[in-house]
Amino acid sequence: MTIPRALLLVILGCFCFCSSVLAARELNDDLSMMARHESWMVQYGRVYKDAAEKAQRFEIFKANARFIESFNAEGRKFSLGINQFADISNDEFKATKTNKGFIPNKVKVSTGFKYENMSIDALPTMVDWRTKGAVTPVKDQGQCEGIVKLSTGNLISLSEQELVDCDVKGEDQGCEGGLMDDAFKFIIKNGGLTKESSYPYSAADGKCKSGSTSAATIKSYEDVPTNDEGGLMKAVASQPVSVAVDGGDMTFQFYSGGVMTGSCGTDLDHGIAAIGYGTTSDGTKYWLLKNSWGTSWGENGFLRMEKDIADKKGMCGLAMEPSYPTA
Ligand SMILES: *[C@@H]1O[C@H](CO)[C@@H](O)[C@H](O)[C@H]1NC(C)=O
């Protein structure tokens, strides 16, 4: 049986028409993606050295935008969004914003857990230390960790720069995001940290300026028992607590709001502050955390992560190494 020539032409015509429509749509998608990339560059002040770099960054931007769109189409409890990290790959993100080399403390000077005998049933159902004036504004610190000073009752933004500059004896790895315990040890040894107005933050490793006067001191710190979200709840109900998380996943890179439910690993590589907890209207329990990647990341620089999950290590390992300064 032979196919009539007319039918063959119709089929062929259809095929050509359809594929040109598809090609046109692809071109259209690329053009609108290019426009998005351009306006993103303006918004974040990004400048590339030449057309080749721009083309390379555009491909990454496009791949990230597609990832974000398909993730958001899944209808999860949290969403992702284009932010300042939109033109870097996840490998670049991990290399610059987190610290995989993060070595947990071998020598612990921490003693006890002063909140151990609190009753979980007696704790408030919702805590947000921002409403009590105990949390300083979100900064964009690279991976340098902020310390919240609570014991004086004053709202002082302590100098992270001093911590970066002066705590370089292998303990806090300069700007590489050392563990919170190391930062606390430094503050104890140094006799305090300077008030930020007299030691401003410049987000790069600089030279340690000696002779600065301390605005606040930490005498010691304590660790929350490891892998115990109940213990963490007692501590966070009492004061902000530093936690370490695995912040390297794309869900972390592009988190834009809601309760983060993973996926993420538990290779601790990023320091963050737990400043509260609560329950959403749909009954999801969460930790409220303060990040240090500026206010265009997450919920104005803050993040919520699922609380009391089956894995004792907590979401992204947040229950593995929490610690807090004691006055
Ligand atoms: C908690 O209670 C036990 C038993 O009464 C006691 O030995 C321990 O010292 C208490 N811990 C604190 C931090 O008060």
The ligand as a Gaussian input file, in Angstrom:
#p B3LYP/6-31G(d) Opt

LIG

0 1
 C       18.629000      18.876000      87.465000
 O       18.073000      18.005000      88.428000
 C       18.994000      17.030000      88.950000
 C       18.216000      16.132000      89.891000
 O       17.517000      16.906000      90.826000
 C       20.157000      17.751000      89.622000
 O       21.093000      16.831000      90.079000
 C       20.818000      18.676000      88.617000
 O       21.837000      19.433000      89.232000
 C       19.804000      19.642000      87.989000
 N       20.459000      20.386000      86.945000
 C       20.492000      21.738000      86.915000
 C       21.205000      22.352000      85.779000
 O       19.963000      22.424000      87.770000

